[in-house]
Amino acid sequence: MEETGMTALALALTLTTTSAAQMGAAAPQQETAKAVFEQMLAKYHEAKTVAGKVVFEQTARSASGEKKVAIATTLFVSKPKKFSLQQTRTPADTSGTLSNSFWAISDGKKMGYSIPKGLLPGDPPKMYEAVPDYAGVSEGLDAFAPLLLDRSFPIAVAFYNEYEMRLLLQEVVNFKFGEPKEMEFAGKPAWVIEAQYIRFRAKDGRPEIRIPIYFYVSKDYDLLGMEYEENLMDGQVTYRLESKWTAQLERDVEIPDTTFVVK
């Protein structure tokens, strides 16, 4: 069987070893949650362009009230080498410890991205570098991923960066359809795919902790979003933390070259 960039990711998911090219050529033979999820990944693997928005919303609830934050990402990806990404935090952090915006852009030959205050000597606000001949959009994301305000699975899928996808998927097991199996998400009919997210591995006598995680995939195999909830302790305070991503990502759309002008 011909190997593709999908193979390593499929192994990480303990899915079948069917290549991305084969998966994209035909719908899953069996409508299983794993098959739907694989088909979704294959669609982004094959896409020449991806454009749209990802919104991350997080709510922390405790006995004293609740706090909310949202990070909006607008992105344009044109394989093999061009991309543009902007992120904004709402409400803005006023403590000075967190960045409230981030951008990155590549015209295929030159790449630039913003730098948080205090990160580098001289405190430059941005950095530019030449794009190596071997580097595509996935390698571009590698260069600045640790600087992202929202370093998440939907953004990794848009760039089809296997390493970034594995940061989540190596901790996700037991894919199945949720209850209900289908619902409307972000205004579209969607499959509900439920899995177990290993938040903490067993270590030093501490038991493994798993929580449910939900992925929403449209009937056209678009990734519409994902979400999970968990309880966290901060000192003596227990928080109920809700994390939700909503994605509106179009594949194989025309993107003007002016989108990728590096300034």
C-alpha positions as a Markdown table, in Angstrom:
| # | Residue | x | y | z |
|---|---|---|---|---|
| 1 | Met | 0.0 | 0.0 | 0.0 |
| 2 | Glu | 1.3 | 3.4 | -0.9 |
| 3 | Glu | 2.1 | 5.5 | 2.2 |
| 4 | Thr | 1.0 | 9.1 | 2.5 |
| 5 | Gly | 1.3 | 11.8 | 5.2 |
| 6 | Met | -1.9 | 10.4 | 6.7 |
| 7 | Thr | -0.3 | 7.1 | 7.7 |
| 8 | Ala | 1.5 | 8.3 | 10.9 |
| 9 | Leu | -1.6 | 10.1 | 12.0 |
| 10 | Ala | -3.8 | 7.1 | 11.4 |
| 11 | Leu | -1.5 | 5.0 | 13.5 |
| 12 | Ala | -1.6 | 7.5 | 16.3 |
| 13 | Leu | -5.4 | 7.2 | 16.1 |
| 14 | Thr | -5.2 | 3.4 | 15.9 |
| 15 | Leu | -7.4 | 3.7 | 12.9 |
| 16 | Thr | -7.0 | 1.8 | 9.6 |
| 17 | Thr | -3.9 | 2.2 | 7.5 |
| 18 | Thr | -5.9 | 3.3 | 4.5 |
| 19 | Ser | -4.1 | 6.2 | 2.8 |
| 20 | Ala | -5.5 | 9.7 | 2.7 |
| 21 | Ala | -5.7 | 9.5 | -1.1 |
| 22 | Gln | -7.7 | 6.4 | -0.9 |
| 23 | Met | -10.0 | 7.7 | 1.8 |
| 24 | Gly | -10.6 | 10.8 | -0.2 |
| 25 | Ala | -11.6 | 8.9 | -3.3 |
| 26 | Ala | -14.6 | 7.2 | -1.7 |
| 27 | Ala | -16.9 | 7.6 | 1.3 |
| 28 | Pro | -16.4 | 5.2 | 4.2 |
| 29 | Gln | -17.6 | 1.7 | 3.5 |
| 30 | Gln | -19.1 | 1.6 | 7.0 |
| 31 | Glu | -20.5 | 4.6 | 8.6 |
| 32 | Thr | -18.5 | 4.4 | 11.8 |
| 33 | Ala | -17.4 | 7.3 | 13.9 |
| 34 | Lys | -13.7 | 6.5 | 13.1 |
| 35 | Ala | -14.5 | 6.3 | 9.4 |
| 36 | Val | -16.3 | 9.7 | 9.4 |
| 37 | Phe | -13.4 | 11.2 | 11.4 |
| 38 | Glu | -10.8 | 9.8 | 9.0 |
| 39 | Gln | -12.7 | 11.0 | 6.0 |
| 40 | Met | -12.8 | 14.5 | 7.4 |
| 41 | Leu | -9.1 | 14.5 | 7.9 |
| 42 | Ala | -8.6 | 13.2 | 4.4 |
| 43 | Lys | -10.6 | 16.1 | 2.9 |
| 44 | Tyr | -8.3 | 18.6 | 4.5 |
| 45 | His | -5.2 | 16.6 | 3.6 |
| 46 | Glu | -6.3 | 16.8 | -0.1 |
| 47 | Ala | -7.5 | 20.4 | 0.0 |
| 48 | Lys | -5.4 | 22.9 | -2.1 |
| 49 | Thr | -6.8 | 25.9 | -0.1 |
| 50 | Val | -8.6 | 26.4 | 3.2 |
| 51 | Ala | -10.1 | 29.7 | 4.3 |
| 52 | Gly | -12.3 | 30.8 | 7.1 |
| 53 | Lys | -12.5 | 31.4 | 10.9 |
| 54 | Val | -12.1 | 29.4 | 14.1 |
| 55 | Val | -13.5 | 30.8 | 17.3 |
| 56 | Phe | -12.4 | 29.4 | 20.6 |
| 57 | Glu | -14.6 | 30.1 | 23.6 |
| 58 | Gln | -13.7 | 29.2 | 27.2 |
| 59 | Thr | -15.8 | 29.7 | 30.3 |
| 60 | Ala | -14.6 | 29.1 | 33.8 |
| 61 | Arg | -17.3 | 28.8 | 36.5 |
| 62 | Ser | -16.9 | 28.7 | 40.2 |
| 63 | Ala | -18.8 | 29.5 | 43.4 |
| 64 | Ser | -17.8 | 33.1 | 43.0 |
| 65 | Gly | -19.0 | 33.6 | 39.4 |
| 66 | Glu | -17.8 | 33.0 | 35.9 |
| 67 | Lys | -15.2 | 34.3 | 33.5 |
| 68 | Lys | -15.2 | 34.1 | 29.7 |
| 69 | Val | -12.6 | 34.6 | 27.0 |
| 70 | Ala | -12.8 | 34.1 | 23.3 |
| 71 | Ile | -10.0 | 33.9 | 20.7 |
| 72 | Ala | -11.0 | 34.4 | 17.1 |
| 73 | Thr | -8.7 | 33.1 | 14.3 |
| 74 | Thr | -9.0 | 34.2 | 10.7 |
| 75 | Leu | -6.9 | 32.1 | 8.3 |
| 76 | Phe | -6.2 | 31.6 | 4.7 |
| 77 | Val | -4.0 | 28.6 | 3.6 |
| 78 | Ser | -2.9 | 28.1 | 0.0 |
| 79 | Lys | -0.7 | 25.0 | -0.5 |
| 80 | Pro | 2.1 | 24.4 | -1.0 |
| 81 | Lys | 3.5 | 27.5 | 0.7 |
| 82 | Lys | 1.2 | 30.5 | 1.3 |
| 83 | Phe | -0.8 | 31.4 | 4.3 |
| 84 | Ser | -2.2 | 34.3 | 6.4 |
| 85 | Leu | -3.4 | 34.0 | 10.0 |
| 86 | Gln | -4.6 | 36.5 | 12.5 |
| 87 | Gln | -5.7 | 35.9 | 16.1 |
| 88 | Thr | -7.5 | 38.3 | 18.6 |
| 89 | Arg | -8.3 | 37.8 | 22.3 |
| 90 | Thr | -11.6 | 39.2 | 23.7 |
| 91 | Pro | -11.8 | 40.7 | 26.2 |
| 92 | Ala | -8.2 | 41.9 | 26.0 |
| 93 | Asp | -5.9 | 40.9 | 28.9 |
| 94 | Thr | -5.0 | 44.0 | 30.9 |
| 95 | Ser | -2.4 | 42.4 | 33.2 |
| 96 | Gly | 0.3 | 42.6 | 30.6 |
| 97 | Thr | 1.2 | 38.9 | 30.9 |
| 98 | Leu | -0.8 | 37.6 | 27.9 |
| 99 | Ser | -0.7 | 38.7 | 24.2 |
| 100 | Asn | -4.0 | 40.0 | 22.8 |
| 101 | Ser | -3.2 | 39.5 | 19.2 |
| 102 | Phe | -1.0 | 37.5 | 16.9 |
| 103 | Trp | -0.4 | 37.4 | 13.1 |
| 104 | Ala | 1.6 | 35.3 | 10.7 |
| 105 | Ile | 1.9 | 35.5 | 6.9 |
| 106 | Ser | 3.9 | 33.9 | 4.1 |
| 107 | Asp | 4.0 | 34.7 | 0.4 |
| 108 | Gly | 5.8 | 31.4 | -0.3 |
| 109 | Lys | 9.2 | 33.0 | -0.3 |
| 110 | Lys | 9.2 | 35.1 | 2.8 |
| 111 | Met | 7.4 | 34.6 | 6.1 |
| 112 | Gly | 6.7 | 37.0 | 8.9 |
| 113 | Tyr | 5.0 | 36.8 | 12.3 |
| 114 | Ser | 4.5 | 38.9 | 15.4 |
| 115 | Ile | 6.6 | 38.4 | 18.5 |
| 116 | Pro | 5.3 | 38.8 | 22.1 |
| 117 | Lys | 6.8 | 41.6 | 24.2 |
| 118 | Gly | 9.8 | 40.5 | 26.2 |
| 119 | Leu | 10.4 | 37.3 | 24.3 |
| 120 | Leu | 13.6 | 38.3 | 22.4 |
| 121 | Pro | 16.5 | 40.6 | 23.1 |
| 122 | Gly | 15.8 | 44.0 | 21.9 |
| 123 | Asp | 12.1 | 43.3 | 22.0 |
| 124 | Pro | 11.4 | 43.2 | 18.2 |
| 125 | Pro | 7.6 | 43.4 | 17.5 |
| 126 | Lys | 7.9 | 41.0 | 14.5 |
| 127 | Met | 10.3 | 38.6 | 12.8 |
| 128 | Tyr | 10.9 | 37.8 | 9.1 |
| 129 | Glu | 12.7 | 34.8 | 7.6 |
| 130 | Ala | 13.1 | 33.2 | 4.2 |
| 131 | Val | 11.0 | 30.2 | 3.4 |
| 132 | Pro | 13.2 | 27.1 | 2.7 |
| 133 | Asp | 12.6 | 25.3 | -0.6 |
| 134 | Tyr | 11.4 | 22.2 | 1.3 |
| 135 | Ala | 9.0 | 24.0 | 3.6 |
| 136 | Gly | 5.2 | 24.0 | 3.0 |
| 137 | Val | 2.4 | 25.5 | 5.0 |
| 138 | Ser | 2.8 | 22.7 | 7.6 |
| 139 | Glu | 6.4 | 23.6 | 8.2 |
| 140 | Gly | 5.4 | 27.3 | 8.3 |
| 141 | Leu | 3.1 | 26.5 | 11.3 |
| 142 | Asp | 5.9 | 24.7 | 13.0 |
| 143 | Ala | 7.9 | 28.0 | 13.1 |
| 144 | Phe | 5.4 | 29.9 | 15.2 |
| 145 | Ala | 3.0 | 27.4 | 16.7 |
| 146 | Pro | 4.2 | 28.0 | 20.3 |
| 147 | Leu | 3.3 | 31.7 | 19.9 |
| 148 | Leu | -0.3 | 31.2 | 18.9 |
| 149 | Leu | -3.0 | 32.5 | 21.3 |
| 150 | Asp | -5.1 | 29.5 | 20.4 |
| 151 | Arg | -2.8 | 26.5 | 19.5 |
| 152 | Ser | -5.6 | 24.1 | 18.7 |
| 153 | Phe | -6.7 | 21.1 | 16.7 |
| 154 | Pro | -8.9 | 22.9 | 14.2 |
| 155 | Ile | -6.1 | 25.2 | 13.2 |
| 156 | Ala | -3.7 | 22.3 | 12.9 |
| 157 | Val | -6.3 | 20.6 | 10.6 |
| 158 | Ala | -6.5 | 23.7 | 8.4 |
| 159 | Phe | -2.7 | 23.7 | 7.9 |
| 160 | Tyr | -2.7 | 19.9 | 7.9 |
| 161 | Asn | 0.2 | 19.8 | 10.4 |
| 162 | Glu | 0.4 | 16.2 | 11.7 |
| 163 | Tyr | 2.6 | 17.1 | 14.6 |
| 164 | Glu | 0.1 | 19.7 | 15.9 |
| 165 | Met | -2.8 | 17.3 | 15.3 |
| 166 | Arg | -1.1 | 14.6 | 17.3 |
| 167 | Leu | -0.8 | 16.9 | 20.3 |
| 168 | Leu | -4.4 | 16.2 | 20.8 |
| 169 | Leu | -5.1 | 13.0 | 19.0 |
| 170 | Gln | -2.4 | 10.9 | 20.8 |
| 171 | Glu | -4.5 | 11.5 | 23.9 |
| 172 | Val | -7.9 | 10.7 | 22.3 |
| 173 | Val | -9.3 | 7.1 | 22.3 |
| 174 | Asn | -12.5 | 5.1 | 21.9 |
| 175 | Phe | -14.2 | 7.0 | 19.1 |
| 176 | Lys | -17.9 | 6.4 | 18.7 |
| 177 | Phe | -21.1 | 8.2 | 17.7 |
| 178 | Gly | -22.6 | 10.4 | 20.4 |
| 179 | Glu | -26.1 | 10.4 | 21.6 |
| 180 | Pro | -27.7 | 11.8 | 19.6 |
| 181 | Lys | -25.7 | 10.6 | 16.6 |
| 182 | Glu | -26.6 | 13.7 | 14.6 |
| 183 | Met | -27.5 | 17.3 | 15.5 |
| 184 | Glu | -27.3 | 20.8 | 14.2 |
| 185 | Phe | -24.0 | 22.5 | 15.0 |
| 186 | Ala | -23.1 | 26.0 | 13.8 |
| 187 | Gly | -26.3 | 26.0 | 11.7 |
| 188 | Lys | -25.4 | 22.7 | 9.8 |
| 189 | Pro | -26.5 | 19.1 | 10.2 |
| 190 | Ala | -23.6 | 17.3 | 11.8 |
| 191 | Trp | -22.4 | 13.9 | 13.0 |
| 192 | Val | -21.6 | 13.9 | 16.7 |
| 193 | Ile | -18.4 | 12.0 | 17.4 |
| 194 | Glu | -17.7 | 11.2 | 21.0 |
| 195 | Ala | -14.3 | 10.0 | 22.3 |
| 196 | Gln | -12.4 | 9.8 | 25.6 |
| 197 | Tyr | -9.8 | 12.5 | 26.1 |
| 198 | Ile | -6.9 | 11.4 | 28.4 |
| 199 | Arg | -6.3 | 14.6 | 30.3 |
| 200 | Phe | -3.8 | 13.2 | 32.8 |
| 201 | Arg | -1.8 | 10.0 | 32.4 |
| 202 | Ala | -1.4 | 7.7 | 35.4 |
| 203 | Lys | 1.8 | 8.8 | 37.2 |
| 204 | Asp | 3.3 | 8.5 | 40.7 |
| 205 | Gly | 0.3 | 6.8 | 42.1 |
| 206 | Arg | -2.1 | 9.3 | 40.5 |
| 207 | Pro | -4.8 | 7.5 | 38.4 |
| 208 | Glu | -5.4 | 8.2 | 34.8 |
| 209 | Ile | -8.1 | 10.8 | 34.2 |
| 210 | Arg | -10.3 | 10.8 | 31.1 |
| 211 | Ile | -13.1 | 13.1 | 30.1 |
| 212 | Pro | -15.6 | 13.0 | 27.2 |
| 213 | Ile | -14.7 | 15.1 | 24.1 |
| 214 | Tyr | -17.0 | 15.8 | 21.2 |
| 215 | Phe | -16.2 | 16.5 | 17.6 |
| 216 | Tyr | -18.8 | 17.8 | 15.1 |
| 217 | Val | -18.4 | 16.9 | 11.4 |
| 218 | Ser | -20.7 | 18.0 | 8.7 |
| 219 | Lys | -22.2 | 15.7 | 6.0 |
| 220 | Asp | -19.7 | 17.2 | 3.6 |
| 221 | Tyr | -16.9 | 16.1 | 6.1 |
| 222 | Asp | -16.2 | 19.7 | 7.3 |
| 223 | Leu | -14.8 | 20.0 | 10.8 |
| 224 | Leu | -17.5 | 22.2 | 12.4 |
| 225 | Gly | -16.1 | 22.2 | 15.9 |
| 226 | Met | -15.2 | 20.4 | 19.1 |
| 227 | Glu | -15.8 | 20.8 | 22.8 |
| 228 | Tyr | -15.2 | 19.3 | 26.3 |
| 229 | Glu | -15.7 | 20.2 | 29.9 |
| 230 | Glu | -13.5 | 19.5 | 32.9 |
| 231 | Asn | -13.1 | 20.4 | 36.6 |
| 232 | Leu | -9.8 | 22.1 | 37.6 |
| 233 | Met | -8.5 | 23.2 | 41.0 |
| 234 | Asp | -6.7 | 26.6 | 41.5 |
| 235 | Gly | -5.7 | 26.6 | 45.1 |
| 236 | Gln | -8.8 | 26.0 | 47.1 |
| 237 | Val | -11.2 | 27.0 | 44.3 |
| 238 | Thr | -12.8 | 24.4 | 42.0 |
| 239 | Tyr | -13.6 | 25.6 | 38.4 |
| 240 | Arg | -15.9 | 24.0 | 35.9 |
| 241 | Leu | -14.0 | 24.8 | 32.6 |
| 242 | Glu | -15.9 | 24.6 | 29.3 |
| 243 | Ser | -13.8 | 24.8 | 26.1 |
| 244 | Lys | -15.5 | 25.0 | 22.7 |
| 245 | Trp | -14.2 | 25.6 | 19.2 |
| 246 | Thr | -16.5 | 26.6 | 16.3 |
| 247 | Ala | -15.0 | 26.3 | 12.8 |
| 248 | Gln | -16.2 | 27.8 | 9.6 |
| 249 | Leu | -13.5 | 26.6 | 7.1 |
| 250 | Glu | -14.1 | 26.4 | 3.4 |
| 251 | Arg | -12.0 | 24.1 | 1.3 |
| 252 | Asp | -10.7 | 24.6 | -2.3 |
| 253 | Val | -11.9 | 28.2 | -2.6 |
| 254 | Glu | -10.1 | 30.9 | -4.6 |
| 255 | Ile | -7.9 | 33.2 | -2.4 |
| 256 | Pro | -6.5 | 36.4 | -4.0 |
| 257 | Asp | -2.7 | 36.6 | -4.0 |
| 258 | Thr | -3.1 | 40.0 | -2.2 |
| 259 | Thr | -4.0 | 38.1 | 0.9 |
| 260 | Phe | -0.5 | 36.8 | 1.2 |
| 261 | Val | 1.5 | 40.1 | 0.9 |
| 262 | Val | 4.2 | 40.2 | 3.5 |
| 263 | Lys | 4.7 | 43.7 | 4.9 |
